[in-house]
Amino acid sequence: MARPIMFDINDDIVTHRDLQDKGAWCNHGEEKEEVFIENYGQQLELIINPAKQTNRYAPDISDISGEKLSDLKTQNTPFFTAARYGSDPQFTVTFNRNDADRYREEHSDIDIYFWVDWIAVRYFKESTNPYFGDTNIQVNPMQGVWKVSFQDLDSIIQNSPLHTYQQRVNDNRGNAPDSYLIDLRYLQRVI
């Protein structure tokens, strides 16, 4: 089976580490939290949640008073095949269903920040069927930060497509088996 190839704005191939290596991605996420706060913390009046010092699974960030908690979802790769679900890959981000379930239980008053920087902007997959053409999907480079309360996001996901990750069907590494596809245009852009 032909594997898809992604390209950046310079048409260089974008490679990702093992997409199913949850531990590596959690570490990467913690690094991204620091960069996010360095870049936008002052402007958005946010800090790293002090509880993260003793609990790496605590919500990622808080306002400067420490009273309002938020989580950060960093997204660098568009959901290129979103059109299969009737969504536009230019504006589609993912949100894990297990995160939604956890927030409903533990943090229903949390805010969610989506930090988007499309590093990959083109997706190419060679067809293995001679009767169908290759898949070539392109988006425009896009950067920004969108914010939504979990309560509003929970309403949005009630009408959002749910994508099941085929490579996670029998996962035993703690990865989320599925994610909602969220259209950023329903969220408030703050940067």
TORPA-4810 file (N, C-alpha, C, O; in nm, 3 decimals):
<nodes>
NODE_1_0.085_-0.118_0.000_0.000_0.000_0.000_0.089_0.124_0.000_0.183_0.133_0.079_M
NODE_2_0.061_0.218_-0.086_0.138_0.341_-0.094_0.110_0.426_0.029_-0.004_0.444_0.070_A
NODE_3_0.217_0.478_0.087_0.204_0.564_0.204_0.200_0.710_0.159_0.270_0.747_0.064_R
NODE_4_0.121_0.792_0.225_0.116_0.933_0.185_0.247_1.004_0.220_0.319_0.967_0.313_P
NODE_5_0.275_1.107_0.143_0.391_1.192_0.168_0.336_1.334_0.188_0.247_1.378_0.115_I
NODE_6_0.391_1.404_0.287_0.350_1.542_0.310_0.468_1.634_0.280_0.584_1.598_0.296_M
NODE_7_0.433_1.756_0.237_0.534_1.853_0.198_0.508_1.986_0.267_0.394_2.021_0.297_F
NODE_8_0.617_2.062_0.293_0.602_2.194_0.351_0.591_2.299_0.240_0.582_2.264_0.122_D
NODE_9_0.592_2.424_0.277_0.573_2.533_0.181_0.685_2.538_0.076_0.664_2.590_-0.033_I
NODE_10_0.804_2.485_0.110_0.916_2.481_0.016_0.920_2.353_-0.066_1.015_2.328_-0.139_N
NODE_11_0.816_2.273_-0.053_0.804_2.144_-0.121_0.906_2.041_-0.070_0.940_1.945_-0.140_D
NODE_12_0.953_2.062_0.053_1.038_1.963_0.119_0.949_1.864_0.193_0.843_1.901_0.244_D
NODE_13_0.991_1.740_0.198_0.912_1.636_0.265_0.910_1.662_0.416_1.013_1.690_0.477_I
NODE_14_0.791_1.652_0.474_0.772_1.664_0.618_0.762_1.523_0.674_0.678_1.444_0.631_V
NODE_15_0.846_1.493_0.770_0.841_1.361_0.833_0.803_1.378_0.979_0.840_1.476_1.044_T
NODE_16_0.729_1.283_1.029_0.687_1.283_1.169_0.749_1.162_1.238_0.775_1.059_1.177_H
NODE_17_0.772_1.179_1.367_0.812_1.063_1.445_0.696_0.965_1.448_0.588_0.995_1.395_R
NODE_18_0.715_0.852_1.507_0.611_0.750_1.517_0.483_0.814_1.573_0.480_0.856_1.688_D
NODE_19_0.380_0.819_1.492_0.256_0.885_1.533_0.186_0.813_1.647_0.098_0.870_1.711_L
NODE_20_0.223_0.689_1.674_0.159_0.613_1.780_0.243_0.611_1.909_0.205_0.544_2.005_Q
NODE_21_0.355_0.682_1.913_0.443_0.687_2.031_0.392_0.796_2.125_0.441_0.909_2.123_D
NODE_22_0.294_0.760_2.205_0.226_0.859_2.291_0.323_0.929_2.385_0.311_1.050_2.405_K
NODE_23_0.417_0.856_2.443_0.511_0.917_2.536_0.592_1.027_2.471_0.609_1.135_2.528_G
NODE_24_0.643_1.001_2.352_0.721_1.102_2.279_0.635_1.223_2.247_0.681_1.337_2.255_A
NODE_25_0.510_1.199_2.209_0.422_1.311_2.176_0.383_1.391_2.300_0.366_1.512_2.291_W
NODE_26_0.370_1.326_2.415_0.343_1.400_2.540_0.461_1.491_2.574_0.443_1.606_2.612_C
NODE_27_0.583_1.438_2.561_0.702_1.520_2.586_0.708_1.637_2.488_0.738_1.749_2.527_N
NODE_28_0.679_1.610_2.363_0.678_1.715_2.261_0.573_1.821_2.297_0.597_1.941_2.281_H
NODE_29_0.458_1.777_2.345_0.352_1.869_2.385_0.394_1.960_2.498_0.361_2.079_2.499_G
NODE_30_0.467_1.905_2.595_0.515_1.986_2.706_0.614_2.092_2.657_0.613_2.205_2.706_E
NODE_31_0.698_2.057_2.562_0.790_2.155_2.503_0.710_2.264_2.432_0.744_2.382_2.443_E
NODE_32_0.606_2.226_2.361_0.523_2.322_2.288_0.451_2.416_2.385_0.430_2.533_2.353_K
NODE_33_0.411_2.366_2.502_0.345_2.451_2.601_0.437_2.566_2.641_0.394_2.681_2.650_E
NODE_34_0.564_2.534_2.664_0.662_2.637_2.701_0.676_2.741_2.590_0.677_2.861_2.617_E
NODE_35_0.687_2.695_2.467_0.702_2.787_2.353_0.576_2.872_2.338_0.585_2.992_2.312_V
NODE_36_0.460_2.811_2.354_0.334_2.886_2.343_0.331_2.999_2.446_0.296_3.112_2.413_F
NODE_37_0.366_2.968_2.569_0.364_3.070_2.675_0.469_3.177_2.647_0.443_3.296_2.668_I
NODE_38_0.587_3.137_2.601_0.689_3.236_2.565_0.638_3.330_2.456_0.661_3.451_2.463_E
NODE_39_0.569_3.276_2.357_0.522_3.356_2.245_0.396_3.437_2.274_0.384_3.551_2.229_N
NODE_40_0.302_3.379_2.348_0.170_3.439_2.361_0.123_3.460_2.505_0.017_3.520_2.526_Y
NODE_41_0.198_3.411_2.602_0.153_3.417_2.741_0.121_3.557_2.788_0.016_3.580_2.849_G
NODE_42_0.209_3.651_2.762_0.186_3.787_2.808_0.065_3.848_2.741_-0.020_3.909_2.806_Q
NODE_43_0.055_3.831_2.609_-0.056_3.887_2.533_-0.191_3.829_2.576_-0.290_3.901_2.584_Q
NODE_44_-0.193_3.698_2.605_-0.319_3.633_2.643_-0.335_3.622_2.795_-0.435_3.569_2.843_L
NODE_45_-0.237_3.673_2.869_-0.237_3.669_3.016_-0.248_3.526_3.067_-0.333_3.494_3.150_E
NODE_46_-0.158_3.440_3.015_-0.155_3.299_3.051_-0.017_3.259_3.102_0.084_3.319_3.067_L
NODE_47_-0.016_3.155_3.187_0.108_3.096_3.238_0.093_2.944_3.234_-0.017_2.892_3.219_I
NODE_48_0.206_2.875_3.247_0.199_2.730_3.263_0.128_2.704_3.396_0.159_2.768_3.496_I
NODE_49_0.036_2.612_3.398_-0.037_2.576_3.519_0.064_2.528_3.625_0.135_2.431_3.601_N
NODE_50_0.071_2.594_3.740_0.166_2.552_3.843_0.148_2.406_3.887_0.244_2.343_3.932_P
NODE_51_0.028_2.352_3.875_0.004_2.213_3.913_0.081_2.115_3.824_0.099_1.999_3.862_A
NODE_52_0.127_2.160_3.707_0.203_2.072_3.617_0.337_2.031_3.679_0.396_1.931_3.637_K
NODE_53_0.385_2.107_3.776_0.513_2.073_3.841_0.506_1.940_3.914_0.606_1.869_3.923_Q
NODE_54_0.390_1.905_3.964_0.375_1.780_4.038_0.284_1.679_3.969_0.280_1.562_4.008_T
NODE_55_0.210_1.723_3.867_0.119_1.635_3.796_0.123_1.667_3.647_0.060_1.763_3.602_N
NODE_56_0.197_1.588_3.570_0.213_1.619_3.427_0.082_1.609_3.351_0.073_1.656_3.238_R
NODE_57_-0.022_1.549_3.410_-0.151_1.534_3.343_-0.250_1.644_3.382_-0.365_1.642_3.338_Y
NODE_58_-0.207_1.738_3.465_-0.293_1.851_3.501_-0.316_1.936_3.377_-0.236_1.931_3.283_A
NODE_59_-0.424_2.016_3.374_-0.443_2.106_3.260_-0.316_2.188_3.234_-0.243_2.222_3.327_P
NODE_60_-0.292_2.219_3.109_-0.165_2.276_3.066_-0.137_2.417_3.115_-0.027_2.446_3.162_D
NODE_61_-0.235_2.505_3.106_-0.211_2.645_3.133_-0.321_2.704_3.220_-0.428_2.645_3.236_I
NODE_62_-0.292_2.821_3.274_-0.394_2.892_3.351_-0.378_3.041_3.325_-0.277_3.085_3.270_S
NODE_63_-0.479_3.116_3.365_-0.465_3.261_3.354_-0.365_3.305_3.462_-0.328_3.226_3.549_D
NODE_64_-0.322_3.430_3.457_-0.216_3.473_3.548_-0.260_3.471_3.694_-0.175_3.468_3.784_I
NODE_65_-0.389_3.474_3.720_-0.437_3.466_3.859_-0.436_3.322_3.910_-0.444_3.297_4.031_S
NODE_66_-0.426_3.226_3.816_-0.429_3.085_3.855_-0.569_3.031_3.876_-0.585_2.918_3.922_G
NODE_67_-0.671_3.111_3.844_-0.808_3.068_3.872_-0.875_2.997_3.755_-0.959_2.909_3.777_E
NODE_68_-0.840_3.032_3.631_-0.906_2.976_3.513_-0.808_2.884_3.440_-0.705_2.929_3.391_K
NODE_69_-0.842_2.755_3.433_-0.756_2.657_3.369_-0.791_2.641_3.221_-0.905_2.661_3.179_L
NODE_70_-0.688_2.606_3.144_-0.705_2.584_3.000_-0.615_2.469_2.958_-0.518_2.436_3.026_S
NODE_71_-0.648_2.410_2.846_-0.561_2.310_2.784_-0.522_2.361_2.647_-0.598_2.433_2.582_D
NODE_72_-0.403_2.322_2.604_-0.349_2.364_2.476_-0.347_2.246_2.381_-0.300_2.138_2.415_L
NODE_73_-0.398_2.267_2.262_-0.395_2.166_2.155_-0.314_2.226_2.041_-0.362_2.314_1.969_K
NODE_74_-0.191_2.179_2.026_-0.102_2.227_1.920_-0.124_2.142_1.796_-0.120_2.019_1.802_T
NODE_75_-0.146_2.206_1.683_-0.175_2.133_1.560_-0.089_2.191_1.447_-0.101_2.308_1.411_Q
NODE_76_-0.001_2.106_1.393_0.090_2.147_1.286_0.060_2.080_1.153_0.116_2.119_1.050_N
NODE_77_-0.027_1.981_1.154_-0.061_1.908_1.032_-0.211_1.913_1.011_-0.288_1.868_1.096_T
NODE_78_-0.255_1.968_0.898_-0.398_1.968_0.869_-0.452_1.825_0.860_-0.377_1.732_0.833_P
NODE_79_-0.579_1.809_0.883_-0.644_1.680_0.860_-0.677_1.677_0.710_-0.788_1.707_0.669_F
NODE_80_-0.575_1.640_0.632_-0.582_1.654_0.487_-0.702_1.583_0.426_-0.757_1.630_0.327_F
NODE_81_-0.743_1.471_0.481_-0.852_1.394_0.421_-0.989_1.431_0.480_-1.083_1.352_0.472_T
NODE_82_-0.998_1.549_0.538_-1.124_1.593_0.601_-1.241_1.599_0.504_-1.356_1.586_0.546_A
NODE_83_-1.213_1.617_0.377_-1.323_1.625_0.278_-1.404_1.496_0.276_-1.521_1.499_0.239_A
NODE_84_-1.344_1.384_0.315_-1.420_1.258_0.324_-1.538_1.271_0.419_-1.637_1.199_0.408_R
NODE_85_-1.526_1.364_0.513_-1.630_1.386_0.614_-1.710_1.513_0.587_-1.790_1.557_0.670_Y
NODE_86_-1.689_1.572_0.470_-1.759_1.696_0.437_-1.698_1.818_0.502_-1.763_1.922_0.512_G
NODE_87_-1.572_1.808_0.546_-1.505_1.919_0.614_-1.393_1.973_0.525_-1.344_1.904_0.436_S
NODE_88_-1.355_2.096_0.549_-1.249_2.162_0.472_-1.116_2.143_0.545_-1.103_2.189_0.659_D
NODE_89_-1.017_2.076_0.484_-0.891_2.053_0.553_-0.818_2.181_0.592_-0.737_2.181_0.685_P
NODE_90_-0.845_2.291_0.523_-0.780_2.417_0.558_-0.811_2.457_0.702_-0.725_2.514_0.771_Q
NODE_91_-0.931_2.429_0.748_-0.977_2.478_0.878_-1.009_2.366_0.977_-1.070_2.392_1.081_F
NODE_92_-0.970_2.243_0.948_-1.007_2.130_1.034_-0.894_2.094_1.129_-0.781_2.069_1.088_T
NODE_93_-0.928_2.090_1.258_-0.838_2.041_1.362_-0.905_1.921_1.428_-1.024_1.897_1.410_V
NODE_94_-0.828_1.845_1.503_-0.883_1.727_1.570_-0.888_1.748_1.720_-0.810_1.824_1.778_T
NODE_95_-0.983_1.679_1.781_-1.000_1.685_1.927_-1.039_1.545_1.973_-1.145_1.494_1.937_F
NODE_96_-0.952_1.484_2.053_-0.973_1.345_2.095_-1.101_1.328_2.176_-1.131_1.407_2.265_N
NODE_97_-1.176_1.223_2.141_-1.299_1.194_2.215_-1.271_1.165_2.361_-1.350_1.204_2.448_R
NODE_98_-1.159_1.096_2.391_-1.132_1.066_2.532_-1.102_1.194_2.611_-1.128_1.199_2.731_N
NODE_99_-1.047_1.298_2.546_-1.030_1.427_2.614_-1.166_1.488_2.646_-1.188_1.540_2.755_D
NODE_100_-1.257_1.481_2.550_-1.392_1.535_2.575_-1.457_1.463_2.693_-1.518_1.527_2.779_A
NODE_101_-1.444_1.331_2.696_-1.503_1.254_2.807_-1.440_1.295_2.941_-1.510_1.310_3.041_D
NODE_102_-1.308_1.312_2.941_-1.238_1.350_3.065_-1.279_1.491_3.110_-1.302_1.514_3.229_R
NODE_103_-1.288_1.584_3.016_-1.327_1.720_3.054_-1.469_1.723_3.109_-1.497_1.796_3.205_Y
NODE_104_-1.558_1.646_3.052_-1.696_1.641_3.104_-1.696_1.596_3.250_-1.772_1.647_3.332_R
NODE_105_-1.610_1.500_3.281_-1.602_1.445_3.418_-1.528_1.537_3.515_-1.574_1.558_3.627_E
NODE_106_-1.414_1.590_3.472_-1.323_1.655_3.566_-1.309_1.807_3.552_-1.282_1.875_3.651_E
NODE_107_-1.326_1.860_3.432_-1.296_2.002_3.408_-1.396_2.064_3.311_-1.356_2.117_3.208_H
NODE_108_-1.522_2.058_3.342_-1.624_2.106_3.247_-1.615_2.257_3.224_-1.672_2.308_3.128_S
NODE_109_-1.545_2.329_3.313_-1.536_2.474_3.298_-1.403_2.518_3.234_-1.370_2.637_3.238_D
NODE_110_-1.329_2.425_3.177_-1.199_2.455_3.118_-1.215_2.523_2.981_-1.315_2.504_2.913_I
NODE_111_-1.114_2.602_2.943_-1.107_2.658_2.808_-1.006_2.575_2.729_-0.914_2.516_2.785_D
NODE_112_-1.024_2.573_2.598_-0.934_2.501_2.509_-0.875_2.603_2.412_-0.947_2.681_2.350_I
NODE_113_-0.742_2.601_2.398_-0.673_2.681_2.298_-0.620_2.587_2.190_-0.553_2.489_2.219_Y
NODE_114_-0.651_2.619_2.065_-0.595_2.548_1.951_-0.488_2.639_1.891_-0.519_2.747_1.839_F
NODE_115_-0.363_2.595_1.898_-0.251_2.670_1.840_-0.216_2.603_1.709_-0.162_2.492_1.707_W
NODE_116_-0.247_2.670_1.599_-0.232_2.612_1.466_-0.115_2.678_1.394_-0.102_2.801_1.391_V
NODE_117_-0.031_2.595_1.336_0.077_2.640_1.248_0.097_2.529_1.147_0.170_2.433_1.172_D
NODE_118_0.032_2.542_1.030_0.040_2.438_0.930_0.181_2.431_0.873_0.220_2.512_0.789_W
NODE_119_0.258_2.335_0.922_0.392_2.309_0.868_0.380_2.228_0.740_0.442_2.261_0.639_I
NODE_120_0.301_2.124_0.744_0.271_2.047_0.622_0.158_2.118_0.550_0.056_2.151_0.611_A
NODE_121_0.175_2.142_0.420_0.071_2.211_0.344_0.026_2.134_0.221_-0.067_2.175_0.151_V
NODE_122_0.091_2.020_0.193_0.048_1.937_0.080_0.061_1.791_0.115_0.157_1.748_0.179_R
NODE_123_-0.039_1.715_0.072_-0.049_1.572_0.098_-0.058_1.503_-0.037_-0.141_1.538_-0.121_Y
NODE_124_0.029_1.405_-0.058_0.028_1.331_-0.183_0.029_1.183_-0.153_0.109_1.135_-0.072_F
NODE_125_-0.059_1.110_-0.219_-0.063_0.964_-0.206_-0.081_0.906_-0.345_-0.179_0.934_-0.415_K
NODE_126_0.015_0.825_-0.383_0.009_0.760_-0.513_-0.098_0.652_-0.511_-0.108_0.573_-0.417_E
NODE_127_-0.176_0.649_-0.616_-0.283_0.550_-0.625_-0.225_0.412_-0.655_-0.134_0.398_-0.736_S
NODE_128_-0.279_0.312_-0.587_-0.240_0.174_-0.616_-0.338_0.109_-0.713_-0.320_-0.005_-0.754_T
NODE_129_-0.441_0.183_-0.748_-0.543_0.134_-0.840_-0.528_0.209_-0.973_-0.539_0.332_-0.976_N
NODE_130_-0.505_0.139_-1.082_-0.483_0.208_-1.210_-0.605_0.284_-1.260_-0.593_0.364_-1.352_P
NODE_131_-0.722_0.260_-1.203_-0.844_0.327_-1.247_-0.870_0.458_-1.172_-0.959_0.534_-1.210_Y
NODE_132_-0.794_0.482_-1.067_-0.811_0.604_-0.989_-0.682_0.684_-0.991_-0.572_0.627_-0.994_F
NODE_133_-0.695_0.814_-0.990_-0.577_0.900_-0.990_-0.515_0.910_-0.853_-0.570_0.864_-0.753_G
NODE_134_-0.399_0.971_-0.850_-0.330_0.996_-0.724_-0.409_1.098_-0.643_-0.489_1.174_-0.697_D
NODE_135_-0.386_1.099_-0.512_-0.448_1.198_-0.424_-0.346_1.309_-0.400_-0.233_1.283_-0.359_T
NODE_136_-0.387_1.431_-0.426_-0.300_1.547_-0.406_-0.385_1.657_-0.344_-0.466_1.719_-0.412_N
NODE_137_-0.366_1.682_-0.215_-0.447_1.779_-0.141_-0.355_1.889_-0.090_-0.249_1.861_-0.035_I
NODE_138_-0.396_2.013_-0.109_-0.313_2.124_-0.066_-0.395_2.223_0.015_-0.512_2.248_-0.014_Q
NODE_139_-0.331_2.280_0.119_-0.391_2.388_0.197_-0.295_2.507_0.193_-0.180_2.493_0.152_V
NODE_140_-0.343_2.621_0.234_-0.258_2.739_0.246_-0.188_2.738_0.381_-0.244_2.688_0.479_N
NODE_141_-0.068_2.792_0.389_-0.006_2.806_0.521_-0.098_2.887_0.611_-0.163_2.981_0.565_P
NODE_142_-0.104_2.851_0.738_-0.193_2.921_0.830_-0.135_2.912_0.971_-0.089_2.807_1.014_M
NODE_143_-0.139_3.024_1.040_-0.096_3.030_1.179_-0.200_3.109_1.258_-0.262_3.202_1.206_Q
NODE_144_-0.217_3.070_1.384_-0.308_3.145_1.469_-0.342_3.067_1.594_-0.303_2.951_1.611_G
NODE_145_-0.415_3.133_1.681_-0.461_3.073_1.806_-0.611_3.096_1.816_-0.659_3.208_1.801_V
NODE_146_-0.683_2.989_1.842_-0.828_2.993_1.858_-0.861_2.946_1.999_-0.794_2.860_2.055_W
NODE_147_-0.966_3.005_2.056_-1.005_2.972_2.193_-1.154_2.937_2.195_-1.235_2.995_2.123_K
NODE_148_-1.187_2.838_2.280_-1.326_2.800_2.296_-1.343_2.743_2.437_-1.255_2.673_2.487_V
NODE_149_-1.455_2.774_2.501_-1.484_2.709_2.628_-1.518_2.563_2.600_-1.572_2.531_2.494_S
NODE_150_-1.488_2.475_2.693_-1.522_2.336_2.668_-1.672_2.319_2.652_-1.716_2.236_2.572_F
NODE_151_-1.752_2.396_2.726_-1.898_2.382_2.713_-1.943_2.413_2.570_-2.028_2.342_2.516_Q
NODE_152_-1.885_2.517_2.509_-1.919_2.548_2.369_-1.864_2.440_2.276_-1.932_2.399_2.181_D
NODE_153_-1.742_2.394_2.301_-1.684_2.289_2.218_-1.765_2.161_2.229_-1.782_2.090_2.130_L
NODE_154_-1.814_2.132_2.347_-1.895_2.011_2.366_-2.022_2.019_2.281_-2.068_1.917_2.229_D
NODE_155_-2.079_2.138_2.268_-2.195_2.155_2.179_-2.156_2.135_2.034_-2.230_2.073_1.957_S
NODE_156_-2.040_2.188_1.996_-1.992_2.176_1.858_-1.967_2.030_1.822_-2.004_1.986_1.713_I
NODE_157_-1.907_1.954_1.913_-1.872_1.816_1.878_-1.994_1.727_1.865_-1.985_1.618_1.808_I
NODE_158_-2.107_1.769_1.918_-2.229_1.690_1.901_-2.267_1.677_1.754_-2.335_1.582_1.715_Q
NODE_159_-2.222_1.775_1.673_-2.253_1.774_1.529_-2.128_1.760_1.444_-2.131_1.790_1.324_N
NODE_160_-2.017_1.715_1.504_-1.891_1.702_1.432_-1.865_1.557_1.395_-1.902_1.466_1.469_S
NODE_161_-1.801_1.534_1.280_-1.765_1.396_1.243_-1.666_1.338_1.344_-1.586_1.410_1.403_P
NODE_162_-1.674_1.208_1.362_-1.580_1.136_1.450_-1.497_1.045_1.361_-1.550_0.959_1.291_L
NODE_163_-1.366_1.064_1.366_-1.274_0.982_1.286_-1.209_0.877_1.375_-1.155_0.910_1.481_H
NODE_164_-1.213_0.752_1.332_-1.145_0.643_1.403_-1.012_0.618_1.334_-1.006_0.599_1.212_T
NODE_165_-0.904_0.617_1.412_-0.771_0.594_1.359_-0.751_0.445_1.336_-0.750_0.367_1.431_Y
NODE_166_-0.736_0.405_1.211_-0.723_0.263_1.177_-0.601_0.200_1.243_-0.606_0.084_1.285_Q
NODE_167_-0.491_0.275_1.254_-0.370_0.219_1.313_-0.378_0.209_1.465_-0.284_0.163_1.529_Q
NODE_168_-0.489_0.251_1.524_-0.506_0.244_1.669_-0.617_0.149_1.711_-0.655_0.146_1.828_R
NODE_169_-0.669_0.072_1.619_-0.781_-0.017_1.650_-0.745_-0.112_1.764_-0.827_-0.133_1.854_V
NODE_170_-0.627_-0.169_1.764_-0.584_-0.259_1.871_-0.470_-0.199_1.952_-0.382_-0.271_1.999_N
NODE_171_-0.472_-0.068_1.969_-0.364_0.003_2.038_-0.359_-0.035_2.186_-0.462_-0.049_2.252_D
NODE_172_-0.238_-0.053_2.237_-0.220_-0.080_2.380_-0.122_0.020_2.441_-0.065_-0.006_2.547_N
NODE_173_-0.102_0.133_2.372_-0.006_0.234_2.419_-0.074_0.358_2.475_-0.007_0.457_2.502_R
NODE_174_-0.205_0.353_2.493_-0.276_0.465_2.554_-0.318_0.574_2.458_-0.361_0.681_2.501_G
NODE_175_-0.308_0.549_2.328_-0.348_0.649_2.230_-0.499_0.659_2.219_-0.571_0.561_2.238_N
NODE_176_-0.544_0.777_2.188_-0.688_0.798_2.166_-0.729_0.725_2.039_-0.666_0.743_1.935_A
NODE_177_-0.833_0.644_2.045_-0.874_0.568_1.926_-0.946_0.652_1.822_-0.952_0.614_1.705_P
NODE_178_-1.000_0.767_1.863_-1.076_0.847_1.768_-1.077_0.994_1.808_-1.055_1.030_1.924_D
NODE_179_-1.105_1.077_1.711_-1.107_1.222_1.732_-1.222_1.285_1.655_-1.261_1.238_1.548_S
NODE_180_-1.275_1.392_1.713_-1.374_1.473_1.644_-1.300_1.568_1.549_-1.189_1.612_1.578_Y
NODE_181_-1.362_1.596_1.437_-1.309_1.694_1.344_-1.379_1.826_1.371_-1.502_1.836_1.360_L
NODE_182_-1.301_1.927_1.406_-1.354_2.056_1.448_-1.319_2.161_1.344_-1.204_2.170_1.301_I
NODE_183_-1.416_2.239_1.303_-1.394_2.348_1.209_-1.358_2.473_1.289_-1.438_2.523_1.369_D
NODE_184_-1.236_2.523_1.266_-1.189_2.640_1.340_-1.279_2.762_1.323_-1.281_2.850_1.409_L
NODE_185_-1.351_2.768_1.214_-1.435_2.885_1.188_-1.551_2.897_1.287_-1.617_3.001_1.292_R
NODE_186_-1.575_2.792_1.368_-1.677_2.799_1.473_-1.619_2.849_1.605_-1.693_2.870_1.701_Y
NODE_187_-1.487_2.870_1.610_-1.420_2.910_1.732_-1.376_3.055_1.723_-1.374_3.114_1.615_L
NODE_188_-1.342_3.114_1.838_-1.297_3.252_1.843_-1.146_3.259_1.817_-1.067_3.199_1.891_Q
NODE_189_-1.108_3.331_1.714_-0.965_3.350_1.688_-0.916_3.461_1.778_-0.970_3.572_1.775_R
NODE_190_-0.812_3.433_1.860_-0.760_3.533_1.954_-0.624_3.585_1.908_-0.580_3.689_1.957_V
NODE_191_-0.559_3.517_1.817_-0.431_3.563_1.760_-0.427_3.516_1.615_-0.329_3.543_1.545_I
</nodes>
